[in-house]
Amino acid sequence: MNYGMRCHDICPKGDIDAVFDGVRDSGIHQIQLALGKSISGFDFNYGHYSPGFGRVIREKLKERGIHVAVLGCYINPVNPDEPKRQEAVRKFIEHLKYAKAIGADMVGTETGRYDPDFKVTPYTYTEGCYQLLLKSMREIAAAAEKLGMIVGVEAVHDHTLYCPEIMRRFLEDMDSPNVEAILDPVNLISGENYLHQDEVIENAFRLYGDRITMVHVKDFVLKDGKPQFAHVGEGLFHYEPLMRNLKSQKPYITMLLENSTKDRYHGDVEYLQKIYEQA
């Protein structure tokens, strides 16, 4: 396994050199980098990219031995506000250029909700919303194919891609080698299916295990009948089915810890690696 962490969980947003120094000093070598969440002093919205800027970021990362496994650009590709949806697509495509320049493995996003304020809404689960997602992602995939970059798409139980079955359909409908899956198994767990979480994980690997290229990991507890974040090993998540499938199907895949801290990170990795070795 290759382990890493989200950059904005390691250290607060700040000057680019201070942030990357903080990552290096924490002994973490792989990160998910959301430029706007981690680096201050620059505008990472559409229209500000240049190859020179990308190269500077790449050199600063290389100097410190840091690799960007995922460049995070978590947009809402099904925003019903059409100008904002188009703006989000343009921003994502520009992030593909950042990713290429800095040597990131992929640019990642979730698949959004049909609400301008990102609220949970029933229409998110409809065919109409799904088709809007395809419209956004086909434009993104066309750009990714031209640039030679990978788009990582993450399913979440209350987003447009909400279960393994619809993720499989999405990958088939997209029909692009440049669109792959980011698996966050906890994000597939809801208050309704948490007792069947092993089956959910097995279905994900059965239906699109061949397309999983990155893993997010955390834990969860139930609060008012809904899953809430918990640190690794402190909740209800079953790690064994995940690790068993990764061990047999995905050697050396990168696993990024979410909502961890630099003080917890190395202990969390030791805990996860032990389960992996025993799986």
Secondary structure, DSSP 8 states (H G I E B T S, - for coil): -EEEEEHHHHS-SB-HHHHHHHHHHTT--EEEE-HHHHB-SS--STT---HHHHHHHHHHHHHTT-EEEEEE----TT-SSHHHHHHHHHHHHHHHHHHHHHT-S-EEEE---SSTT----GGGGSHHHHHHHHHHHHHHHHHHHHHT--EEEE--TTSSS-SHHHHHHHHHHH--TTEEEEE-GGGG--TTTGGGHHHHHHHHHHHHGGGEEEEEE-EEEEETTEEEEE-TTSSS--HHHHHHHHHHH-TT-EEEESS--HHHHHHHHHHHHHHHHH-
